[in-house]
Amino acid sequence: MRTLYALSALLVLSIFLAGAPLFSGESGYRIKLKVDGIQDSVCYLAYHYGDKQYMADTAAVSPNGTCVFEGDEALPGGIYLIVLPNKKYFEVLISEQHFSIETDADDPVGKMSLKKSHENKLFYDFVKFSKPYNQEREELAEDLKEMESDSIASKPIRERLIEIDKLVMTEKKKIIEENPHSFYANLLKATIVPELPEPDKAKTDSTYRYTYYKNHFLDNLDFSDQRLLRTPVMKSQIDLFLDKYNYPMPDSLKSAVDLVLDKSSVNEDVYKFAAIMMVNKYANSKIMGQDEVYVYLVDQLYGGGKAFWADSAQLKKMNDRSKAIKPTLIGKIAPNIAYRDPDGKDHNLHKIEAKRTILYFWDAKCGHCKKVTPKLVEVYKKYEEKDVAIFTMCTSTDKEKWKEAKEQVGIYWEDIMDPYNRSRFRQNYDITSTPRLFLLDENKKILAKRIGVEQLEEMLEKAFETEN
């Protein structure tokens, strides 16, 4: 499979697409397309998978603008995209496997005519219903921006926005009620946030709303339906749950990912998708400390024998990565760096006595280090008299270049170099790139890591603000 890079923008309404098989007597798939305004070219059939799109099929266009996508095996259900030679595209539901579409190249959605596709008809009827409301909502939102904080003048606009939401929601619920067994209804339902029930005053506390949505936000998402994987909905709803309805701290997120894994365990393909998606999400998180969630997931999936999709090489790779990150998780005691340099002088991180210790790894050949380190020098000058210590190590192996670079970046404190890695700093601190900056407390517990100098200064200012 290859990503269809041309599809960089998705239709806003694509989350409402889907389909259900109606013609069980026919095998394979056959989608006939007749488009006025195209000829002697190629059309593409692609599908969503999470937040990406992949190619599924191609079809040559005849001189009269007709092409046919067909195959002997049924297509997996989901939201698919038909891309025209002029780069315009529209989305269709694949669950019904045999249907036809007639449209126009300049306005493929507005001039669409469908045959033998009940659920696509439901979808496009809803598109037509909601289109004027979407346009009105956008216009009202712009008006609201211009009014800024004028609550009196903006009140009618806010009331109309609420009214629009209710009208659209009523139509959604009507479609779901009238088509309870369709994938389209299942997909619509997945986008509806459960309503917060009236609380029992005797049992309600300040966390009632948070607790309810944490436990029930995913109730409308059918994890047993793997057709949802080939839509943007499965990933977007899981992301929304994790990002909006949970505190961003590791303990809260650990219980949240456990809930997602538990719900998705009803379907192997969905479980695999959810597991890999969340591992990647927290492997690449920009929020400090969330690598703990990554380690938690890797340990229970790849270390706990639940990653049935992984071979032995991948299992080793993932478990080794988790092992490398663990020593420097936020809240852990920083691994000690005890080292006797070639001049016979001992260096020991844990023997430093200070309210805060800055730990910094840099490289004499690193261009970014040469920009960051002078800024660090200026920050340390401001705090070196306020019970702040600094412990820095150059990761280079060339002693002459080290000495030259130290002078160039302005380091005036004792900086050390361990060219043979005798202190095992590379393994203990997962030094795969530089610069790396840590902040430790008086007990050498890691307060922050992989932060910029600006963040460091803010944290030092907060730590010592009571003394001013």
RAQUIUR-V988755 format. One line per field, one symbol per residue. ss: DSSP state (2 for helix, 1 for strand, 0 for the rest). phi: phi as a letter, one per 20 degrees, with the letter a starting at -180 (. if undefined). psi: psi as a letter, one per 20 degrees, with the letter a starting at -180 (. if undefined). A space follows every 50 residues. Layout:
ss=???
phi=???
psi=???
This chain:
ss=00100000000222220000000000001111111100000111111110 01111111110000011111100000011111100000111111000111 11110000000011100222222222222222222222222222222000 22222222222222222222222222220000222222220000000000 00000002222222222222000002222200222222222222000002 22222222222222000222222222222222200000002222222222 20000000000222222222222222000000100001110000011122 20000111111100002222222222222222200001111111000022 22222222200000111000000022220000000111110000111110 002222222222222220
phi=.cfeffeecefgeffderabfddfeddmcbdecccfocalbcdcdcbfbm dcccfdacbfefgendbcebafdffgfqedcddegemfbbdcedbfdcbc ccacfebfefdfcdcmbffffgffffgffegfffffffffffffffeldf fffegfffffffffgffffffgfffffecfdefgfffgffeefgffffff gfdecfegffffffecgegeeefeeffffebffgffffgfffeddbffeg fffffffffffffeffbgffffffffgfgfgefdfeefnffffgfgfffe eeedmeefeeefffgfffffffffegfdfgneffgfddbdfgeneecbgf efdafccedcdbcfeeffffeffgffgfffgfdfedmddcccceefdeff fffffgffenfdefddccfdlfelffffdledbceccccdefemffebbl defffgfffffffdffee
psi=qqpnhhmhpqphjhijqarqphmiiprbqooppoopjqqlbpqqprqqoc jrqqphrqpqprhjjqqppqrhqqqpqaprpoprhjiqrrqrpogpiorq ppaqhhmhghkppqpknghhggghhhghgighhgggggghhghhghidjn hghighghhhgggghggghggghggghilhjqhghhgghhippqpoqpqo hhjpaijggggghhhihjhioniinihihlriggghhgggghhhkqqjqg gghghghggghghiiipghhggggghghghgihjpippiiihhggggggh ghhjjimiiprhghgggghhgghhhghkqpiqpppqopporhjjpqpogi ipoqhqppppprphiohhhihgghhhghghhhiijllprpoqppjriohg hggghghgijpiroqrpmhjkhikhgghjlnirqqppqpqahjkpohqql rrhghggghgghhjhii.
